[in-house]
Amino acid sequence: MVSLTADMSPLHPDRNLALELVRATEAAAIRSVPFIGRGQKELADGAAVDAMRAFLTTVNFDGVIVIGEGEKDAAPMLFNGEKVGTGRGPQADIAVDPIDGTTLTAEGRNNALSVIAVADRGAMLDASSVFYMDKLVTGPAGVGVVDIRLPIAENIRRLAKALGKPVDELVVSVLNRPRHAQLIQEIRDAGAGTRLMSDGDVAGGINAARHNARTDMCVGVGGSPEGIVTACAIKALGGHIQGRLWARDDDEKQRGIDAGLNLDGHVYEADDLVRGKNAIFVATGVTNGELVGGVRREGDYVYTESVVLRGASGTLRRITSEHLTSKWL
């Protein structure tokens, strides 16, 4: 099998797969611009899907979408199981989210991203039959220190000690949902602060794992697809991630069991979510956020900011680009 980190093909030995994927996230983010703050999240998502799909067809790799827009009947493009790329080059699992934060985009709020994650074929856990996952994410200081099975107060104390900072300086990100009311109270009772996210827990998880971010931990129940995507980024950042699948009802639980997934509190470690270190994560900002800036239009130019994280090398690269408005909007 050709490695994801090898040159893409003999025809283009100088082209790097990660940088090629940025073109697809840039396209999706730019196409979302006319819908930012317009209250039309479906139209924003549709435009981003169209743009991302068009660019992915030009990339020299043999990709299969493991985490996409859903099953084929509900999603005509970027659906689970769809093949993307030219068919030449490395065989890969693909996770896509043309807009992580469609509501954020529609309401003109921060932290919406366009995201693609890639790993070797068969490396990504296919958790599509169970929509939600309970997650715990930290930076490198949390590796071997925190555990999702422990009470949140204990994890806060352990992480604070590992970071060498007082508990009251710790900040924990949580999706602002009714299901998290008790969790939020327990975090505050332990003495830590909270950063409540309205949406976009991929950015929340990555920010918690970065060494220079303003949050230290990200916890709570969010999307299981987002958990897999986040795991690809955490591999490059050297951080800690664990997840437990969270079925909404007995029918969903049975679908997960039938798909071979482990429920009933089973903890998926980082290498269970995405096997090996050969993972790539790329994201372009749609709206401004702590991870990347959003798309900015000034006259004849559109400006984008992206990040590229590669698990094999443990690098985070920032890419700023300017695009002619006439070519895009």
Summary of the structure (lengths in Angstrom):
residues: 329
radius of gyration: 19.0
end to end distance: 39.6
largest distance: 59.0
contacts: 1249
relative contact order: 0.17
helix: 34%
strand: 27%
